[in-house]
Amino acid sequence: MARSKRTHHQSHLHLAQQITALILERGMKCGEHLPEQALSDACGVSRTPIRSALKLLESKDIIEWQQEKGYFVSTDSADRITSAIAELENAEDSLANRILLDRSERRIGELQSVSALARRYGTSRNSVLFALKVLSQEGIVTQLPGRAWAFQPMVDSPKSASESFEMRLMLEPLAISSAGFSLDQQKVGLVRKKMKDFLQIEETRTSATLFQRIDIEFHSLIAESSGNRFVRSALLTHHRLRQASKKGLTVPAFRMHQAMEEHLEILDSLDRKQNELAADQMTVHLRRSSIRRPEATNRGISPLIRGSRP
Amino acid sequence: MNTSPTIALFPEASFGAALNCVGIAQELRKQGATPVFICHPGFVGIFAEYGFAEFHLTAHPSQNTQTAEAHWEDFLNTHLPHFNLPPLEQLTTYVAPTWEAIVDTAIDVEESLQEILTQIRPDAILLDNVIMFPAITKAGCPWVRVVSCAETELPDAAVPPYLSGLTPLDTAGCNAFRKAYRAATQKAHKRYNSFRRRCGLTTLPPDIFLENSEDLNLLLAPSAVRYDRAEPLPEDRFVFLEGCVRNENPFELPYFPNSRGPVIYTSFGSLGALDTDLIQRLIEAFAHIDARFIVNVGGYLDSYDQVPDNVFLGDWFPQPSVVAQCDLFIHHGGNNSFCEALYHGVPSLVMPYCWDGHDNAQRAVDTGVGRRVNRAAWTSQSLKADIQALLLDHKLQDQLSRISARMKQTPGTRQAADAVMNLLRRRP
């Protein structure tokens, strides 16, 4: 039962994050109306969970309820909205998220003990254990013999980013070309709509966070559609790790739009059952995405690019 | 004039010049031109990510066979200690070998540049570099010099010498630096002049590696920090830009666990990020200051651990969008960084380590828009005092707001694109 409540809360929190992303992307001002139906369409869920998410946002004074009129934006400060969402994420039952966030921002080390985490977060050992088990199920931490817990490497350095693309270049086209690849058409419809909406956003207002969320949703959909169970499992775990790493969100708006168009072309090919073509398009897409900026430049020297280049 | 003229932008192999050119190219594209980029070897993908075609130079086969990674390791071992030296002492240790390397590059890519220009057939070339490449003068189209370094790059009796970090009032210091600069660079200069002669170009006077364009020269020197020149530059050929800030996607402020203070952005450019010891010391000092710090650590994120709760590290930031949201910018005096701070009305705490960073650090002090910190001689107490002084200086805030308003009224990117398009319209 407790687990079910937790799951519901996290899904409402996720929706609340999506709604705030919409507020920020559209540059909505104080007093603008937030119609439930429009949000329901944008997020691809019914109005009931949308209401719960709106209540969460109301509790943080990001929006306000007006009798018989509905919900309205009550702050247009991006700073305040971001802080409020972070506070929600950091609620007691999101301890796993806080640990993950702190690890991804290198505030805590790779090896951790339950007692050290309990001290840092001022909470009980049981709460920490529960959070670590959640992260363990996601494949993000592993319990070592003894009392230590080890985080998986994050995708947060030139070498790890190269390795991530190297792996994805092998597995994602394979996920598509393996026998038994099958897409859930309802999910395709939802992610396609999100991508098309993203392409409507002016480049100067493009949100890197929204891009990453849709990007991972698309690539996870490809992974879970694979007929090869081992490829599916490896890719889904890796995409969760990418989500957790929260780094590498720094491509300019032009490339974000271009990448979204490449996603749509892959889906178009899959709709036409041209899986081999889609697999090749995936290779091209990942090769483009894997081009890295030089790490250091100086007059008269070839730029520094460490690690392998897929 | 061709309705969509092809403009080839050729920035030197540094992020400052590259991103300055991205700003100009974005505006040229808005005005109907087709900007394309010529890239130094290894400088791949920067411009394609902004939607511009890239043409890549290949170095002459005789180039050093050492891998770039090994070359950079040597560079670090050799030059990191030099960055703590005063500008005069950097002349023989850092500036002279850098000029030698720049001359090598100009020689190595000449053949490849000729081929690329034949392929592109541009209507104009924008050269944002510190040295002339003979192929540019032979391309059969006008070329524009872009000075994206500090204004000191163009010498004048009333302007302190390039790379000196001196104030114009220090006449004796300026004269001594000029003399030392000439002595330090004359070997590279002689070699470069020989190369020019071989290519059929006239030789250049001492200290000069790049002539001014007969058509148009663009200087990234906002009026707030411009020098009073003894010999003003002719207005028909020289356009001073009020910054040159590119469009970037919005930056979403990261979450900080337990601090809500002012936002301070720290970036020393990609070269500065190599000095992980200095950045580690700064991070430790930041932990004791009541503010939120966003720190660009380049590709070295994995060198840091136990990051304080009021510090956020990243490998790359859409800098203009970050600066727009911050209260103070700690940087190395790179001209782009300095101009972006002014453009958004943000005070600068400049910690220079080489090249024109020294000049901008001194200019920030002389014009009152920031402070200078010696990278080898600060303590956590002195750093905190400098930060607090800048954050609490309301008079400075007013001054910077006025500067920002003026710069935003005439954005340098638009000035530059207008000037280039007018040049093409004027030509038969």
Chai-1 contact restraints between the chains, C-beta under 6 A:
chainA,res_idxA,chainB,res_idxB,connection_type,confidence,min_distance_angstrom,max_distance_angstrom,comment,restraint_id
A,D79,B,L253,contact,1.0,0.0,6.0,A-B,restraint_1
A,T82,B,L253,contact,1.0,0.0,6.0,A-B,restraint_2
A,A86,B,Y255,contact,1.0,0.0,6.0,A-B,restraint_3
A,R106,B,Y304,contact,1.0,0.0,6.0,A-B,restraint_4
A,R106,B,D305,contact,1.0,0.0,6.0,A-B,restraint_5
A,R106,B,V307,contact,1.0,0.0,6.0,A-B,restraint_6
A,R107,B,V307,contact,1.0,0.0,6.0,A-B,restraint_7
A,G109,B,D305,contact,1.0,0.0,6.0,A-B,restraint_8
A,D156,B,L301,contact,1.0,0.0,6.0,A-B,restraint_9
A,S157,B,L301,contact,1.0,0.0,6.0,A-B,restraint_10
A,S157,B,D302,contact,1.0,0.0,6.0,A-B,restraint_11
A,P158,B,G299,contact,1.0,0.0,6.0,A-B,restraint_12
A,T204,B,N247,contact,1.0,0.0,6.0,A-B,restraint_13
A,T206,B,N249,contact,1.0,0.0,6.0,A-B,restraint_14
A,T209,B,E252,contact,1.0,0.0,6.0,A-B,restraint_15
A,T250,B,W316,contact,1.0,0.0,6.0,A-B,restraint_16
A,V251,B,E49,contact,1.0,0.0,6.0,A-B,restraint_17
A,P252,B,E49,contact,1.0,0.0,6.0,A-B,restraint_18
A,P252,B,Y50,contact,1.0,0.0,6.0,A-B,restraint_19
A,A253,B,N249,contact,1.0,0.0,6.0,A-B,restraint_20
A,F254,B,Y50,contact,1.0,0.0,6.0,A-B,restraint_21
A,F254,B,G51,contact,1.0,0.0,6.0,A-B,restraint_22
A,R255,B,E49,contact,1.0,0.0,6.0,A-B,restraint_23
A,I291,B,G45,contact,1.0,0.0,6.0,A-B,restraint_24
A,R293,B,I46,contact,1.0,0.0,6.0,A-B,restraint_25
A,E295,B,G298,contact,1.0,0.0,6.0,A-B,restraint_26
A,E295,B,G299,contact,1.0,0.0,6.0,A-B,restraint_27
A,A296,B,S270,contact,1.0,0.0,6.0,A-B,restraint_28
A,A296,B,L271,contact,1.0,0.0,6.0,A-B,restraint_29
A,A296,B,L274,contact,1.0,0.0,6.0,A-B,restraint_30
A,T297,B,A13,contact,1.0,0.0,6.0,A-B,restraint_31
A,T297,B,S14,contact,1.0,0.0,6.0,A-B,restraint_32
A,T297,B,F15,contact,1.0,0.0,6.0,A-B,restraint_33
A,T297,B,S270,contact,1.0,0.0,6.0,A-B,restraint_34
A,N298,B,L271,contact,1.0,0.0,6.0,A-B,restraint_35
A,R299,B,E12,contact,1.0,0.0,6.0,A-B,restraint_36
A,R299,B,T98,contact,1.0,0.0,6.0,A-B,restraint_37
A,R299,B,I102,contact,1.0,0.0,6.0,A-B,restraint_38
A,G300,B,T98,contact,1.0,0.0,6.0,A-B,restraint_39
A,G300,B,A101,contact,1.0,0.0,6.0,A-B,restraint_40
A,G300,B,I102,contact,1.0,0.0,6.0,A-B,restraint_41
A,G300,B,T105,contact,1.0,0.0,6.0,A-B,restraint_42
A,S302,B,P41,contact,1.0,0.0,6.0,A-B,restraint_43
A,S302,B,G42,contact,1.0,0.0,6.0,A-B,restraint_44
A,S302,B,A68,contact,1.0,0.0,6.0,A-B,restraint_45
A,P303,B,G42,contact,1.0,0.0,6.0,A-B,restraint_46
A,P303,B,F43,contact,1.0,0.0,6.0,A-B,restraint_47
A,L304,B,A68,contact,1.0,0.0,6.0,A-B,restraint_48
A,L304,B,W72,contact,1.0,0.0,6.0,A-B,restraint_49
A,R306,B,E69,contact,1.0,0.0,6.0,A-B,restraint_50
